[in-house]
Amino acid sequence: TGESSILNQNLVLDEHLALGVRSFCYTLGNVSLAGFSGKCVPGRMNSFKKALLKELEFAAAGKIPAARLKREKTQQYADHLRELRDPVNIAGEIAGGVLYDKTPDAGDAYLKNLNSVTLADVQNAAGKFLDFSRWVFIHQHNGKSKKRSEKSSGGECLDSWKSEADNTVVYAPDNQLPLCNFFLVMPGGALHESYGYYGISRIVAAALTAGCGKYTEKSLLSKMDELGMEFDVSAGANSLVLEFSAPAGSMNKAVDLLVEILSSPAFESSAVEREKKRWLEIIKERAANPVRAALDRGMQLLYGEHPYAFSKCGKIADVAALSREDIVAFFRRCCNSGGRVWGFAGDCKRSDVERWSRKFDKVFSVSEAELSRPEPAKFSKEIQFEEFELDREQTVVLRMIPGPESAENSRLLDIFEILNQAENGLASTLFKSIREERALSYSVGMNFFTGFQQGALSFYAMTVAGAEKEVLQLLDDEIRRLGNCGLSEEEFQAAKAGILFDIGRTFDSCETLLHTAVMDAYYGRSPLELLTRKEKINALSREEFNREIKQYFTAPAGVAVTVLPTGKK
């Protein structure tokens, strides 16, 4: 398992025979199933199959290296500990132990068994179970079905126009399945929240389906199920998002139902209180998670009084004090603040989209108080340090610096997505210097956050108590390297290839295409920009890339946060 697995390193990273490969083992009582799967580009299936069988034959012959076993046991040990963070997972593990092993402490027995597994045990198991005469092989090949192409002028796979009320509409037709998708983005999220109301967007998102018009919460949810709708509302740092999918035959009624939700949401008081309690528990759970707690504290230190400081989950005191009237007023301002973008994808005609869009135009036509954005954040010129303890075994080191504002600047967004690709994964300098060369961390990487205003870059590593200063130094070394030298040619080309691959995958699904185009339009970019993005990234040189990122990594201040186990501070 994991990115350092034998199959991933040999078949994906070294020989480039597969885009991805995984192994699995499902055990239910006395019945079990194991397997291997991979995804290839057309024309490489046979080569991939031969290479996979060669690796399995190698394992069946007992040639699994001892170092691989040690690494895998460490990974599975860490994975099991991460599972135990969640009370639901703990309850499930206890129930499973009672059901299959007649004991509630099967999880403890698992850790003991895992620790006792020897190389000989693994080699014996490989020899026994890697018997291909008992296997089933399934190959799925690409047919000659219509493939949506990013090289299209826009008329075939993507189109955009202004509605009668001057709202941006995006359309991604695809009649391969009788299914439609709707995606709406409007102002909301942390950036548009004011002091004393941090977290209100999350409660709006959670309680929006708590009744509307003639529907109670229960009848509304039942109506959605009757129409086959999969409905979701979410709030981020910069926006409020509504989306649903439904069978093509249900779309007219589904659109009418969403229009009613937007026009007359009930936000039933009991539902608002319920969602407040639920979200407060989520905030408390985040505070007990070392990585998330470090990230949340880092954002608060970096942004101070700016709303981005609480963009991950809100503020406990603010959420607890919210009233139903606060929720209704905030949502009305979200709906009437302009800058809305929506789109439809799937088995629908342009005439359908135009008709549906006229209905949404009427929803957003009422003029009321609008949301405003705050002044941009002012960052300290000195690095801020903070250490705190949690009753957990993990030690987390976080180094956060101010990042870009990339809302309308697609070139800058591409540059930082390339950087994000380069700083995460087995080939990254972070991974090599901290994990491989010094064995100081089992999880290391970079998070990238941006929006309408200046975002942040977070370098993190999970380590052990006592190594935090060395790890922080290595994170600072990487920041200085990026400021002085930037990425090497090898790093740059590999990261750029990864982004180009991701862009190609966007066109595999009309839903993904719609989401990307609508978000582009919301941030002030052209919704059709995706169609030419590959060409622009291909034209980007390493010199231009390094010149652009240098300003963000040359002597940045930011914050450094360390989370230590209780008693280790």
C-alpha positions as CSV (number, residue, x, y, z in Angstrom):
1,T,0.0,0.0,0.0
2,G,1.0,3.7,-0.2
3,E,2.9,5.7,-2.7
4,S,6.2,3.9,-1.8
5,S,4.7,0.4,-2.6
6,I,6.6,-1.9,-4.8
7,L,4.0,-1.8,-7.5
8,N,3.6,2.0,-7.5
9,Q,7.4,2.6,-7.6
10,N,8.1,0.1,-10.3
11,L,5.1,0.3,-12.6
12,V,4.0,3.9,-12.2
13,L,7.1,5.9,-11.2
14,D,9.9,4.0,-12.9
15,E,8.5,2.2,-15.9
16,H,5.5,4.5,-16.5
17,L,3.3,1.6,-17.5
18,A,0.3,2.7,-15.4
19,L,-1.3,5.9,-14.3
20,G,-2.1,4.4,-11.0
21,V,-2.1,1.0,-9.3
22,R,-3.5,-0.4,-6.0
23,S,-3.9,-3.6,-4.1
24,F,-6.8,-4.5,-1.8
25,C,-7.8,-7.3,0.6
26,Y,-11.4,-7.6,1.9
27,T,-12.0,-10.1,4.8
28,L,-15.5,-10.8,6.1
29,G,-15.5,-13.7,8.5
30,N,-14.5,-16.8,6.6
31,V,-14.8,-15.2,3.2
32,S,-12.0,-13.1,1.8
33,L,-11.0,-11.5,-1.5
34,A,-7.8,-9.9,-2.6
35,G,-6.9,-8.1,-5.8
36,F,-4.7,-5.7,-7.8
37,S,-5.9,-3.0,-10.1
38,G,-4.4,-0.4,-12.4
39,K,-5.3,2.3,-14.9
40,C,-3.3,2.6,-18.1
41,V,-3.3,4.8,-21.1
42,P,-4.5,3.1,-24.3
43,G,-2.0,0.7,-25.8
44,R,-0.2,-0.1,-22.6
45,M,-2.5,-2.7,-21.1
46,N,-0.6,-5.7,-22.3
47,S,2.7,-4.3,-21.1
48,F,1.2,-3.4,-17.8
49,K,-0.3,-6.8,-17.3
50,K,3.0,-8.6,-18.1
51,A,4.9,-6.3,-15.7
52,L,2.3,-6.8,-12.9
53,L,2.4,-10.6,-13.2
54,K,6.2,-10.4,-13.2
55,E,6.2,-8.5,-9.9
56,L,3.6,-11.0,-8.4
57,E,5.7,-14.0,-9.5
58,F,8.7,-12.3,-7.9
59,A,6.7,-12.0,-4.7
60,A,5.4,-15.6,-5.0
61,A,9.0,-16.8,-5.2
62,G,9.6,-15.3,-1.8
63,K,11.7,-12.4,-3.0
64,I,10.0,-9.6,-1.0
65,P,12.8,-7.5,0.7
66,A,12.8,-7.3,4.4
67,A,13.0,-3.4,4.2
68,R,9.7,-3.4,2.3
69,L,8.0,-5.5,5.1
70,K,9.3,-3.1,7.8
71,R,8.0,-0.1,5.9
72,E,4.6,-1.7,5.2
73,K,4.1,-2.7,8.9
74,T,4.9,0.9,9.9
75,Q,2.4,2.3,7.4
76,Q,-0.3,-0.1,8.5
77,Y,0.4,0.7,12.2
78,A,0.1,4.4,11.5
79,D,-3.1,3.9,9.4
80,H,-4.7,1.9,12.2
81,L,-3.8,4.7,14.7
82,R,-5.4,7.3,12.4
83,E,-8.6,5.1,12.3
84,L,-8.8,5.3,16.1
85,R,-9.2,9.1,16.0
86,D,-12.8,8.7,15.0
87,P,-15.3,7.4,17.7
88,V,-17.4,5.9,14.9
89,N,-14.5,3.9,13.6
90,I,-13.7,2.7,17.2
91,A,-17.3,1.6,17.6
92,G,-17.2,-0.2,14.3
93,E,-14.0,-2.0,15.2
94,I,-15.4,-3.2,18.5
95,A,-18.6,-4.4,16.8
96,G,-16.6,-6.2,14.1
97,G,-14.4,-7.9,16.7
98,V,-17.5,-9.2,18.5
99,L,-19.1,-10.3,15.3
100,Y,-16.2,-12.2,13.8
101,D,-13.8,-12.9,16.7
102,K,-16.2,-13.0,19.6
103,T,-14.2,-10.4,21.4
104,P,-14.4,-6.5,21.7
105,D,-10.6,-6.1,21.8
106,A,-9.9,-7.4,18.3
107,G,-8.2,-4.1,17.5
108,D,-5.6,-4.6,20.2
109,A,-5.0,-8.1,19.0
110,Y,-4.6,-6.8,15.4
111,L,-1.7,-4.5,16.5
112,K,0.0,-7.4,18.3
113,N,-0.4,-9.7,15.3
114,L,0.9,-7.0,13.0
115,N,4.0,-6.5,15.1
116,S,4.7,-10.3,15.2
117,V,4.5,-10.8,11.4
118,T,7.8,-12.0,10.0
119,L,9.3,-12.0,6.6
120,A,8.9,-15.7,6.4
121,D,5.2,-15.4,7.2
122,V,4.8,-13.0,4.3
123,Q,6.8,-15.1,1.9
124,N,4.8,-18.2,2.8
125,A,1.5,-16.3,2.3
126,A,2.7,-15.0,-1.1
127,G,3.6,-18.5,-2.2
128,K,0.2,-19.9,-1.2
129,F,-2.1,-17.2,-2.4
130,L,-0.4,-15.9,-5.6
131,D,-1.6,-19.0,-7.5
132,F,-2.8,-17.5,-10.8
133,S,-4.8,-20.6,-11.7
134,R,-7.4,-19.5,-9.1
135,W,-7.5,-15.9,-10.2
136,V,-9.9,-13.9,-12.4
137,F,-8.5,-11.3,-14.8
138,I,-10.7,-8.4,-16.0
139,H,-9.5,-6.0,-18.7
140,Q,-11.6,-2.9,-19.6
141,H,-10.5,-1.4,-22.9
142,N,-11.5,2.0,-24.4
143,G,-14.0,1.7,-27.1
144,K,-14.6,4.1,-29.9
145,S,-17.2,6.1,-28.0
146,K,-17.3,9.9,-28.3
147,K,-14.5,11.5,-26.2
148,R,-14.9,15.1,-25.1
149,S,-11.8,17.1,-26.1
150,E,-10.2,20.1,-24.5
151,K,-9.2,21.1,-28.1
152,S,-12.8,21.8,-28.9
153,S,-13.7,25.4,-29.7
154,G,-16.2,25.3,-27.0
155,G,-19.4,24.5,-28.9
156,E,-19.0,20.7,-28.4
157,C,-18.1,20.3,-24.8
158,L,-18.4,23.7,-23.1
159,D,-20.2,27.0,-23.6
160,S,-21.0,30.1,-21.6
161,W,-23.2,33.2,-21.9
162,K,-25.0,35.9,-19.8
163,S,-28.5,35.3,-18.7
164,E,-31.3,37.9,-19.2
165,A,-30.4,39.3,-15.7
166,D,-26.7,39.4,-16.5
167,N,-25.7,36.3,-14.5
168,T,-23.0,34.1,-15.9
169,V,-24.3,30.7,-17.2
170,V,-22.1,27.7,-18.1
171,Y,-23.2,24.7,-20.2
172,A,-21.4,21.4,-20.6
173,P,-23.6,19.0,-22.7
174,D,-23.1,15.3,-22.6
175,N,-25.9,12.8,-23.6
176,Q,-24.0,9.6,-22.9
177,L,-26.2,9.1,-19.8
178,P,-29.7,10.5,-19.1
179,L,-28.3,12.4,-16.1
180,C,-27.9,16.2,-15.4
181,N,-25.8,18.2,-13.0
182,F,-26.4,21.7,-11.6
183,F,-23.6,23.8,-10.0
184,L,-24.1,27.3,-8.4
185,V,-21.5,29.5,-6.7
186,M,-22.4,32.7,-4.9
187,P,-20.6,35.1,-2.5
188,G,-20.4,33.6,1.0
189,G,-17.8,31.7,3.0
190,A,-15.3,33.0,5.5
191,L,-14.2,36.0,3.4
192,H,-17.7,37.5,3.5
193,E,-18.3,36.9,7.2
194,S,-18.0,39.8,9.6
195,Y,-16.6,39.9,13.1
196,G,-18.8,38.0,15.5
197,Y,-20.3,35.8,12.8
198,Y,-17.3,33.5,11.9
199,G,-18.7,30.2,10.9
200,I,-22.2,31.3,9.8
201,S,-21.7,30.1,6.2
202,R,-21.3,26.6,7.5
203,I,-24.6,26.7,9.4
204,V,-26.3,28.2,6.3
205,A,-25.0,25.3,4.2
206,A,-26.0,22.7,6.8
207,A,-29.5,24.1,7.5
208,L,-30.6,25.2,4.0
209,T,-32.5,22.0,3.4
210,A,-34.4,22.4,6.7
211,G,-37.7,23.1,4.9
212,C,-38.9,25.7,2.4
213,G,-42.3,27.0,1.3
214,K,-44.9,24.3,1.6
215,Y,-42.3,21.7,2.6
216,T,-41.1,20.8,6.1
217,E,-37.6,19.5,6.5
218,K,-38.7,15.9,6.3
219,S,-41.0,16.3,3.4
220,L,-38.4,18.3,1.5
221,L,-35.8,15.6,1.9
222,S,-38.4,13.0,0.9
223,K,-39.2,15.0,-2.2
224,M,-35.6,15.1,-3.2
225,D,-35.4,11.4,-2.9
226,E,-38.5,11.0,-5.0
227,L,-36.8,13.0,-7.8
228,G,-33.6,11.0,-7.5
229,M,-31.7,14.2,-6.5
230,E,-28.3,14.1,-4.9
231,F,-28.1,17.5,-3.3
232,D,-25.2,19.2,-1.5
233,V,-24.5,22.7,-0.1
234,S,-21.0,23.6,1.1
235,A,-19.2,26.7,2.3
236,G,-15.5,27.5,1.8
237,A,-13.2,30.3,2.4
238,N,-14.6,32.5,-0.5
239,S,-18.0,31.1,-1.5
240,L,-21.2,29.3,-0.9
241,V,-21.8,26.4,-3.3
242,L,-25.0,24.6,-4.2
243,E,-25.1,21.5,-6.5
244,F,-27.2,18.6,-7.4
245,S,-27.6,15.9,-9.9
246,A,-30.8,14.2,-11.1
247,P,-32.1,12.0,-13.9
248,A,-32.8,14.0,-17.0
249,G,-36.5,13.2,-16.7
250,S,-36.7,14.8,-13.2
251,M,-34.8,18.0,-14.0
252,N,-37.8,20.3,-14.5
253,K,-39.2,19.4,-11.1
254,A,-35.7,19.4,-9.5
255,V,-35.0,22.9,-10.8
256,D,-38.4,24.1,-9.5
257,L,-37.7,22.6,-6.1
258,L,-34.3,24.3,-5.9
259,V,-36.0,27.6,-6.9
260,E,-38.4,27.2,-4.0
261,I,-35.5,26.4,-1.6
262,L,-33.7,29.6,-2.6
263,S,-36.8,31.8,-2.6
264,S,-38.3,30.8,0.7
265,P,-35.9,28.7,2.9
266,A,-37.5,27.9,6.2
267,F,-34.3,27.5,8.3
268,E,-36.5,25.9,10.9
269,S,-35.2,26.9,14.4
270,S,-34.9,23.3,15.6
271,A,-32.8,22.4,12.6
272,V,-30.6,25.5,13.0
273,E,-29.9,24.6,16.7
274,R,-29.2,21.0,15.7
275,E,-26.7,22.0,13.0
276,K,-25.0,24.5,15.4
277,K,-24.5,21.7,18.0
278,R,-23.2,19.4,15.3
279,W,-20.8,21.9,13.9
280,L,-19.5,22.9,17.4
281,E,-18.6,19.2,17.9
282,I,-16.7,19.2,14.5
283,I,-14.8,22.3,15.7
284,K,-13.9,20.5,18.9
285,E,-12.8,17.4,17.0
286,R,-10.5,19.5,14.8
287,A,-9.0,21.0,18.0
288,A,-8.1,17.5,19.1
289,N,-6.5,16.6,15.8
290,P,-2.8,17.6,15.8
291,V,-2.5,18.4,12.1
292,R,-5.8,20.3,11.9
293,A,-5.2,22.1,15.2
294,A,-1.8,23.2,14.0
295,L,-3.2,24.5,10.7
296,D,-6.1,26.3,12.4
297,R,-3.7,28.0,14.9
298,G,-1.4,28.9,12.1
299,M,-4.2,30.6,10.2
300,Q,-5.2,32.5,13.3
301,L,-1.7,33.7,13.9
302,L,-1.0,34.6,10.3
303,Y,-4.3,36.4,9.6
304,G,-5.1,38.0,13.0
305,E,-8.4,39.8,12.7
306,H,-9.0,39.0,9.0
307,P,-11.8,36.5,8.3
308,Y,-9.4,34.0,6.7
309,A,-8.1,33.4,10.2
310,F,-11.2,31.2,10.9
311,S,-11.8,30.0,7.3
312,K,-11.4,26.3,8.1
313,C,-14.3,26.0,10.6
314,G,-15.4,29.2,12.2
315,K,-15.3,30.3,15.8
316,I,-16.9,28.4,18.7
317,A,-18.3,31.5,20.5
318,D,-19.7,33.0,17.2
319,V,-21.4,29.8,16.1
320,A,-22.9,29.2,19.5
321,A,-24.5,32.7,19.5
322,L,-26.0,32.5,16.0
323,S,-29.8,32.9,15.9
324,R,-32.2,31.8,13.1
325,E,-32.7,35.5,12.2
326,D,-28.9,35.8,11.7
327,I,-28.9,32.8,9.4
328,V,-31.8,34.1,7.3
329,A,-30.4,37.6,6.9
330,F,-26.9,36.3,6.0
331,F,-28.3,33.9,3.4
332,R,-30.4,36.7,1.8
333,R,-27.3,38.8,1.5
334,C,-25.5,35.9,-0.1
335,C,-28.2,35.6,-2.7
336,N,-28.3,39.3,-3.5
337,S,-24.6,40.2,-3.6
338,G,-24.0,39.7,-7.3
339,G,-21.1,37.7,-8.8
340,R,-23.3,34.6,-9.0
341,V,-22.4,31.9,-11.5
342,W,-24.3,28.7,-12.3
343,G,-24.2,26.0,-14.9
344,F,-25.8,22.8,-16.1
345,A,-24.1,19.7,-17.5
346,G,-25.2,16.4,-18.9
347,D,-28.3,15.3,-20.9
348,C,-30.0,18.7,-21.5
349,K,-30.3,21.1,-24.4
350,R,-29.3,24.8,-24.5
351,S,-32.9,25.7,-24.7
352,D,-33.5,23.8,-21.4
353,V,-30.6,25.7,-19.7
354,E,-31.9,29.0,-20.9
355,R,-35.4,28.3,-19.6
356,W,-34.1,27.1,-16.2
357,S,-31.8,30.1,-16.0
358,R,-34.7,32.5,-16.3
359,K,-36.2,30.9,-13.2
360,F,-33.0,31.5,-11.3
361,D,-32.8,35.0,-12.5
362,K,-36.1,35.8,-10.7
363,V,-34.8,34.3,-7.5
364,F,-31.8,36.7,-7.4
365,S,-33.6,39.8,-8.6
366,V,-34.6,41.2,-5.2
367,S,-32.3,44.0,-4.1
368,E,-31.3,43.9,-0.4
369,A,-28.2,44.5,1.7
370,E,-25.2,42.9,0.1
371,L,-22.1,41.2,1.6
372,S,-18.9,43.1,1.6
373,R,-15.3,42.0,1.7
374,P,-12.8,43.1,4.3
375,E,-9.6,45.0,3.8
376,P,-6.7,42.7,2.7
377,A,-4.8,41.1,5.5
378,K,-1.7,42.8,6.9
379,F,1.0,40.3,7.8
380,S,3.6,40.7,10.5
381,K,7.1,41.4,9.3
382,E,8.5,39.1,12.0
383,I,8.0,35.3,12.2
384,Q,5.7,34.3,15.0
385,F,6.3,31.1,16.9
386,E,3.9,29.1,19.0
387,E,4.0,25.7,20.7
388,F,1.1,23.9,22.4
389,E,0.3,20.4,23.7
390,L,-2.4,17.9,22.8
391,D,-3.2,14.6,24.5
392,R,-2.0,12.8,21.4
393,E,1.2,10.8,20.5
394,Q,1.9,12.8,17.3
395,T,4.2,15.8,17.0
396,V,3.4,18.2,14.2
397,V,5.5,21.0,12.8
398,L,3.9,23.6,10.6
399,R,5.6,26.5,8.8
400,M,3.1,28.9,7.1
401,I,3.9,31.9,4.9
402,P,1.7,34.4,3.0
403,G,0.8,33.1,-0.4
404,P,-0.7,34.6,-3.6
405,E,-4.0,36.3,-4.4
406,S,-4.9,34.4,-7.6
407,A,-8.6,35.0,-8.2
408,E,-8.4,36.7,-11.6
409,N,-4.8,35.8,-12.4
410,S,-5.0,32.4,-14.0
411,R,-1.3,32.4,-14.8
412,L,-0.4,32.8,-11.1
413,L,-2.8,30.1,-10.2
414,D,-1.2,27.7,-12.7
415,I,2.2,28.5,-11.3
416,F,1.2,27.7,-7.7
417,E,-0.6,24.6,-8.7
418,I,2.6,23.4,-10.3
419,L,4.5,24.2,-7.1
420,N,1.9,22.3,-5.1
421,Q,2.4,19.3,-7.4
422,A,6.2,19.6,-6.9
423,E,6.1,19.8,-3.1
424,N,3.9,16.7,-2.6
425,G,4.7,13.1,-3.3
426,L,7.6,10.7,-3.3
427,A,9.8,12.8,-5.7
428,S,9.5,16.0,-3.7
429,T,12.6,17.5,-2.1
430,L,10.6,17.7,1.2
431,F,9.8,14.0,1.1
432,K,13.4,13.1,0.3
433,S,15.1,15.3,2.8
434,I,12.8,14.8,5.8
435,R,11.4,11.3,5.3
436,E,13.8,9.3,3.2
437,E,17.3,10.7,4.1
438,R,16.6,11.4,7.8
439,A,13.6,9.3,8.6
440,L,12.1,12.1,10.6
441,S,8.5,12.0,9.4
442,Y,5.9,9.6,8.1
443,S,3.8,12.4,6.6
444,V,5.2,15.5,5.0
445,G,4.0,18.0,2.3
446,M,2.6,21.4,1.5
447,N,-0.9,22.9,1.5
448,F,-1.9,25.7,-0.9
449,F,-4.7,28.1,-0.1
450,T,-5.8,31.1,-2.1
451,G,-8.9,33.1,-3.2
452,F,-10.0,36.7,-3.8
453,Q,-7.4,37.9,-1.3
454,Q,-3.9,36.8,-0.4
455,G,-3.8,33.2,0.7
456,A,-1.2,31.0,2.5
457,L,1.3,28.2,1.9
458,S,1.7,25.7,4.7
459,F,4.6,23.3,4.9
460,Y,4.1,20.5,7.5
461,A,5.6,17.3,8.8
462,M,4.4,14.8,11.4
463,T,7.4,13.7,13.5
464,V,8.3,12.6,17.0
465,A,8.9,14.7,20.1
466,G,12.5,15.8,20.2
467,A,12.9,16.2,16.5
468,E,10.7,19.2,16.0
469,K,13.5,21.8,15.8
470,E,15.4,19.8,13.2
471,V,12.2,19.4,11.2
472,L,11.4,23.1,11.4
473,Q,14.9,23.8,10.2
474,L,14.4,21.5,7.2
475,L,11.1,23.2,6.3
476,D,12.9,26.6,6.5
477,D,15.7,25.2,4.3
478,E,13.1,24.3,1.6
479,I,11.6,27.8,1.8
480,R,15.0,29.3,1.3
481,R,15.8,27.0,-1.6
482,L,12.6,28.0,-3.4
483,G,13.5,31.7,-2.8
484,N,17.1,31.4,-3.9
485,C,17.0,28.7,-6.6
486,G,13.4,27.7,-7.3
487,L,12.6,24.3,-8.7
488,S,15.2,22.3,-10.7
489,E,14.5,21.5,-14.3
490,E,13.6,17.9,-13.4
491,E,11.3,19.0,-10.6
492,F,9.6,21.6,-12.8
493,Q,9.0,19.3,-15.8
494,A,7.7,16.4,-13.6
495,A,5.3,18.8,-11.8
496,K,4.1,20.4,-15.0
497,A,3.5,16.9,-16.5
498,G,1.3,16.1,-13.4
499,I,-0.8,19.2,-13.9
500,L,-1.2,18.5,-17.6
501,F,-2.4,15.0,-16.7
502,D,-4.9,16.4,-14.2
503,I,-6.2,18.9,-16.8
504,G,-6.8,16.0,-19.3
505,R,-8.8,14.1,-16.7
506,T,-11.0,17.1,-16.2
507,F,-12.5,16.4,-19.6
508,D,-13.3,12.8,-18.7
509,S,-16.5,14.0,-16.9
510,C,-18.9,16.7,-17.8
511,E,-19.5,17.2,-14.1
512,T,-15.8,17.9,-13.4
513,L,-15.7,20.1,-16.5
514,L,-18.7,22.1,-15.2
515,H,-17.3,22.6,-11.7
516,T,-14.0,23.8,-13.0
517,A,-15.5,26.2,-15.5
518,V,-18.0,27.7,-13.0
519,M,-15.3,28.2,-10.4
520,D,-13.1,29.9,-13.0
521,A,-16.0,32.3,-13.9
522,Y,-16.7,33.0,-10.2
523,Y,-13.1,34.1,-9.6
524,G,-13.2,36.5,-12.6
525,R,-11.6,34.2,-15.1
526,S,-13.1,33.1,-18.4
527,P,-15.2,30.0,-18.0
528,L,-13.8,28.8,-21.4
529,E,-10.2,29.3,-20.3
530,L,-9.9,25.6,-19.5
531,L,-10.0,24.8,-23.2
532,T,-6.6,26.5,-23.8
533,R,-5.0,25.9,-20.4
534,K,-2.8,23.1,-21.6
535,E,-1.2,25.3,-24.2
536,K,-0.5,28.0,-21.7
537,I,1.1,25.7,-19.2
538,N,3.2,24.0,-21.9
539,A,4.5,27.5,-22.9
540,L,5.5,28.3,-19.3
541,S,9.3,28.1,-18.8
542,R,11.1,27.2,-15.6
543,E,12.8,30.6,-15.6
544,E,9.5,32.4,-15.7
545,F,8.1,30.0,-13.0
546,N,11.1,30.5,-10.6
547,R,11.0,34.3,-11.2
548,E,7.4,34.4,-10.2
549,I,7.6,32.4,-7.0
550,K,10.8,34.1,-5.8
551,Q,8.9,37.1,-4.3
552,Y,6.9,34.8,-2.0
553,F,9.9,32.8,-0.7
554,T,12.6,35.4,-0.3
555,A,12.8,36.0,3.4
556,P,9.1,35.5,4.2
557,A,7.9,35.9,7.8
558,G,4.8,34.0,8.5
559,V,4.3,31.6,11.5
560,A,5.8,28.4,12.9
561,V,3.5,26.2,15.0
562,T,4.5,23.1,16.8
563,V,2.1,20.6,18.4
564,L,3.6,18.3,21.0
565,P,2.3,15.4,23.1
566,T,1.2,16.4,26.6
567,G,4.2,16.7,28.9
568,K,6.8,17.1,26.0
569,K,6.8,20.9,25.8
